[in-house]
Amino acid sequence: MLTMCQLCLTLTAQMEPFKTYDNPILWADVPDPDVLRVGDTFYMVTTTMHQFPGAPVMRSKDLINWETISYVFDRLTDSPRYDMQGGTIYGRGQWATSLKYHDGKFYILFAPNEQGDAGRSYLYSAEDPAGPWTLVSRLPHFHDSSLLFDDDGRVYVVYGTGRMCELKPDLSGVIEGSDMQLFQPEADETGILEGSRMVKRDGKYYLLMISQVWAPGRYRREVCYRADDIHGPYEKKVILQSDQGGFPHAGQGTIVDTKDGDWYGIIFQDRGAVGRVITLMPCRWHDGWPMLGDEDGHIPDRMRPVVTGQPAFPLAVSDDFSSERLGMLWQWNHNPVDAAWSLTERPGHLRLKTSRVADNLFLAPNTISQRMLGPRCSAYVKMDVSHLRADDRAGFCAFNGHSGVLTVRKEGRKNLLTLTEETVNIAGGNKQVTGVDVTERERIVFSQGTIWLRIDGDFTVGRDIATFYYSLDGRQWQQVGGEFQMRFDWQRLFMGTRYAIFCYATKRKGGYVDIDEFNFKKDIPASLH
């Protein structure tokens, strides 16, 4: 007779093959995916733009659970704008990135959406995708590019709207005269046509692209251009046009095979303020075309993993800052000022120091953040604000071009907590911050040096709502203000809303804040008080 424990294990083993996962498989801002398989392991790279370190590389065994294992670079230095000097790189930095494997090495190619030297493409390589990554060369600007190492040893870059060039064998540059247009977009391509992902299968070349159609019933879709020769001629087919989960606009991504010969599509979907999320779907080869979705061409609501029993790897995690190394999932807004933060000066705390005078949150160095996750999430920080100077600002916010901000500042011998709505105005080729529109919602005066600040996020259909709370003991919470409408705005930050912790000086540097804890919860109830 089986013991209760043995019976539970037996039932779990029997049920595991039938376990399914909801789409999106990653309900967080994970845009522009490129995915490949080496052996029985899948690897993915996505976009983080002005967040550093950048170009996150993830690993999975089942296409469902993804672990962040490295970043390709710690910082970019081609322009002082990466340090928020003379402008910013909001919505720029590292964009849609190509990931390939060839002759025992991994390769990554991306171009920042910049001009001049700051816009030249970066080509990196690594023997282990967990790093370190080494810069191979700087190439011309290749927008939304895709590398292809062909069977005959030649190397190509497909980019832009159907352009292609050939690289030199040592990958140091472009072969002169090789740049060409592969095809002319058809009349039904009335919007963007980009996001190149080139795949070769059974001797044929397949170029997947996102297609934005502007006229009536504006929608996004995924199209495929197919050819027997890489130089063409190419023919086109729409391979996915589907909404999912009450949200429209799925498009841009790639296809990948398993070691057993099955194929899958990994396509992102715009989901409002949380950003661009990852959906997984079957890829069925029909008449030589990689048709995405279920039998009806729709993104499935649920998917089975490629293999069972794999551990989950969250995209946002709690942190008590007890390590001497910053957690993998934290990122800085623009390049950090390394001398202005510490995990060792007060063990068990993240210390954020004011390092320069900033006019507003969007020019504050060393703002540190993690993703917010759908459908609902909650996070709080415990902060020691006793070492702030007059006119310093420190706090916790739902960070985006339109931010909901909990800010602590000195008010004589007291402390003042405010909730504000802050919308940044950005102009010009340098992405200069020209001002911030601020609306104060509520203010609270308190006297102690420690405060807990909490933000709940609701990203269910029709919501995109953040609510804000504070506590003076970490147990009893008081709501601050009403609901805040979060937004996704590609013209400002072009990212999903993030949990962000900040500390900056408005008149003179020298103050600091100590963060004792960041506590994160996912899938909270609709009302958590």
Order of alpha helices (4+ residues) and beta strands (2+ residues): alpha-beta-beta-beta-beta-beta-beta-beta-beta-beta-beta-beta-beta-beta-beta-beta-beta-beta-beta-beta-beta-beta-beta-beta-beta-beta-beta-beta-beta-beta-beta-beta-beta-beta-beta-beta-beta-beta
